[in-house]
């Protein structure tokens, strides 16, 4: 099975990848189209293989048949990938293209909404876990937070129990004493002005 896996990896993936590179480099449209058809068929084969491996792995010569299928796809004599693409894949995709595009757009929108939704839920869960850990006193972080909060409370208590600073008290008292004499002085001048 391991030897068959490496054969499939080399002949099914690396060999076509190298010739695809050569087609792109040479800008040969015919070769480019040939290898694009192969990759589309190979992608469909790999997808189908994921499910058939579960149900058909007990079948005699199953893995050998898969290698033979990949060789048939690659062969320049059989042109298997080109044949499958032109007979089955292209007509099917052409007739269902609009529905597939609509499904992809809807899936994209739903996945974005789901990502935002689960992102918010994840942040809420993380915030709740942090608050729970801090409130239960687990870890050094909660001890550090607790020490800061006790210092802050003692500072607030000290400020509220103490009186207003003396400079402010003096200013207030001097302001209160100054208007009274000035009022009496103005009253005295006002009364002397009348006489």
C-alpha positions as CSV (number, residue, x, y, z in Angstrom):
1,X,0.0,0.0,0.0
2,X,2.9,2.4,0.8
3,X,4.5,1.7,-2.5
4,X,1.2,2.4,-4.3
5,X,0.8,5.6,-2.4
6,X,4.3,6.8,-3.6
7,X,3.5,5.8,-7.2
8,X,0.3,7.8,-7.1
9,X,2.1,10.7,-5.5
10,X,4.8,10.7,-8.1
11,X,2.8,10.0,-11.2
12,X,-0.5,11.5,-10.2
13,X,0.8,14.7,-8.7
14,X,4.5,15.5,-9.2
15,X,4.8,14.5,-12.8
16,X,1.7,16.5,-13.9
17,X,2.8,19.4,-11.8
18,X,6.1,19.6,-13.5
19,X,4.5,19.4,-17.0
20,X,2.0,22.0,-16.0
21,X,4.9,24.3,-15.0
22,X,6.5,23.7,-18.4
23,X,3.2,24.5,-20.2
24,X,2.9,27.8,-18.3
25,X,6.5,28.6,-18.9
26,X,6.3,27.9,-22.6
27,X,2.9,29.6,-22.9
28,X,1.7,26.8,-25.1
29,X,-2.1,27.1,-25.0
30,X,-2.7,23.5,-26.1
31,X,-0.6,22.0,-23.4
32,X,-2.0,24.5,-20.8
33,X,-5.6,23.4,-21.6
34,X,-4.5,19.7,-21.5
35,X,-3.1,20.0,-18.0
36,X,-5.9,22.2,-16.8
37,X,-8.4,19.4,-17.8
38,X,-6.2,16.9,-16.0
39,X,-6.2,18.9,-12.8
40,X,-9.9,19.3,-12.8
41,X,-10.4,15.6,-13.3
42,X,-7.8,14.8,-10.7
43,X,-9.5,17.1,-8.2
44,X,-12.8,15.3,-8.8
45,X,-11.0,11.9,-8.5
46,X,-9.4,12.9,-5.2
47,X,-12.7,14.1,-3.8
48,X,-14.5,10.9,-4.8
49,X,-11.5,8.8,-3.5
50,X,-12.0,10.2,0.0
51,X,-15.4,8.5,0.2
52,X,-14.6,5.4,-1.9
53,X,-11.6,4.6,0.3
54,X,-14.0,4.2,3.3
55,X,-16.4,1.8,1.6
56,X,-14.3,0.0,-1.1
57,X,-10.9,-0.4,0.5
58,X,-11.7,-4.1,1.1
59,X,-12.3,-4.6,-2.7
60,X,-9.5,-6.8,-4.2
61,X,-6.9,-4.8,-6.2
62,X,-8.6,-1.5,-5.2
63,X,-5.4,0.4,-4.8
64,X,-4.0,-1.1,-8.0
65,X,-7.1,0.0,-9.9
66,X,-6.6,3.5,-8.6
67,X,-3.0,3.6,-9.9
68,X,-4.2,2.2,-13.3
69,X,-6.9,4.9,-13.4
70,X,-4.3,7.7,-12.8
71,X,-2.1,6.2,-15.5
72,X,-5.1,6.1,-17.9
73,X,-5.8,9.8,-17.1
74,X,-2.1,10.8,-17.8
75,X,-1.5,8.6,-20.9
76,X,-1.0,10.6,-24.1
77,X,-2.4,7.6,-26.0
78,X,-5.7,7.3,-24.1
79,X,-6.1,11.0,-23.2
80,X,-8.3,9.9,-20.3
81,X,-8.5,13.2,-18.6
82,X,-9.4,15.0,-21.8
83,X,-12.0,12.4,-22.6
84,X,-13.7,12.5,-19.2
85,X,-13.6,16.3,-19.2
86,X,-15.2,16.8,-22.6
87,X,-17.8,14.0,-22.3
88,X,-19.0,14.5,-18.7
89,X,-17.5,17.3,-16.7
90,X,-17.7,20.2,-19.1
91,X,-21.4,19.6,-20.1
92,X,-22.4,19.0,-16.4
93,X,-20.6,22.1,-15.1
94,X,-21.9,24.2,-18.0
95,X,-25.5,23.3,-17.3
96,X,-25.2,23.8,-13.5
97,X,-22.8,26.8,-13.5
98,X,-25.3,29.4,-12.4
99,X,-26.6,27.2,-9.5
100,X,-23.0,26.5,-8.4
101,X,-22.1,30.1,-8.5
102,X,-25.2,31.1,-6.4
103,X,-24.4,28.4,-3.9
104,X,-20.8,29.6,-3.6
105,X,-21.9,33.2,-3.0
106,X,-24.4,32.0,-0.4
107,X,-21.8,29.8,1.3
108,X,-19.4,32.7,1.3
109,X,-21.9,35.0,3.0
110,X,-23.0,32.4,5.5
111,X,-19.4,31.5,6.4
112,X,-18.6,35.2,7.0
113,X,-21.7,35.6,9.2
114,X,-20.8,32.4,11.0
115,X,-17.3,33.5,11.5
116,X,-18.4,36.8,13.0
117,X,-21.0,35.1,15.2
118,X,-18.6,32.5,16.5
119,X,-15.9,35.1,16.9
120,X,-18.2,37.2,19.2
121,X,-19.1,34.1,21.1
122,X,-15.5,33.1,21.5
123,X,-14.6,36.6,22.8
124,X,-17.5,36.4,25.3
125,X,-16.4,33.0,26.5
126,X,-12.9,34.2,26.9
127,X,-14.0,37.3,28.8
128,X,-16.2,35.2,31.0
129,X,-13.5,32.8,31.8
130,X,-11.1,35.6,32.6
131,X,-13.6,37.2,35.0
132,X,-14.4,33.9,36.6
133,X,-10.7,33.1,37.1
134,X,-10.1,36.5,38.6
135,X,-13.1,36.4,40.9
136,X,-12.2,32.9,42.2
137,X,-8.7,34.0,43.0
138,X,-6.9,31.6,40.7
139,X,-3.4,32.4,39.7
140,X,-1.0,35.2,40.2
141,X,-3.0,37.6,38.0
142,X,-5.9,37.7,40.4
143,X,-3.6,38.2,43.4
144,X,-2.0,41.1,41.6
145,X,-5.4,42.5,40.7
146,X,-6.6,42.1,44.3
147,X,-3.5,43.9,45.7
148,X,-4.1,46.8,43.3
149,X,-7.8,47.0,44.2
150,X,-7.0,47.1,48.0
151,X,-4.5,49.9,47.5
152,X,-7.0,51.8,45.4
153,X,-9.7,51.3,48.1
154,X,-7.4,52.5,50.9
155,X,-6.5,55.6,48.9
156,X,-10.1,56.4,48.2
157,X,-11.0,55.9,51.9
158,X,-8.1,58.1,53.0
159,X,-9.2,60.9,50.7
160,X,-12.9,60.8,51.7
161,X,-12.2,60.8,55.4
162,X,-9.7,63.6,55.3
163,X,-10.8,67.2,55.0
164,X,-10.2,69.4,52.1
165,X,-6.5,70.5,51.8
166,X,-5.6,73.6,53.9
167,X,-4.8,75.8,50.9
168,X,-8.3,75.4,49.6
169,X,-9.8,76.0,53.1
170,X,-7.8,79.2,53.5
171,X,-8.9,80.4,50.1
172,X,-12.5,79.7,50.8
173,X,-12.3,81.3,54.3
174,X,-10.5,84.4,53.0
175,X,-13.0,84.8,50.2
176,X,-15.9,84.5,52.6
177,X,-14.3,87.1,55.0
178,X,-13.4,89.6,52.2
179,X,-16.9,90.1,50.7
180,X,-18.4,91.0,54.1
181,X,-16.0,93.9,54.8
182,X,-16.3,95.1,51.3
183,X,-20.1,95.0,51.5
184,X,-19.9,96.9,54.8
185,X,-17.4,99.3,53.3
186,X,-19.6,99.9,50.3
187,X,-22.5,100.4,52.6
188,X,-20.5,102.9,54.6
189,X,-19.5,104.8,51.6
190,X,-22.9,104.6,50.2
191,X,-24.4,106.1,53.4
192,X,-21.7,108.7,53.6
193,X,-22.4,109.7,50.0
194,X,-26.0,110.3,50.9
195,X,-25.2,112.5,53.8
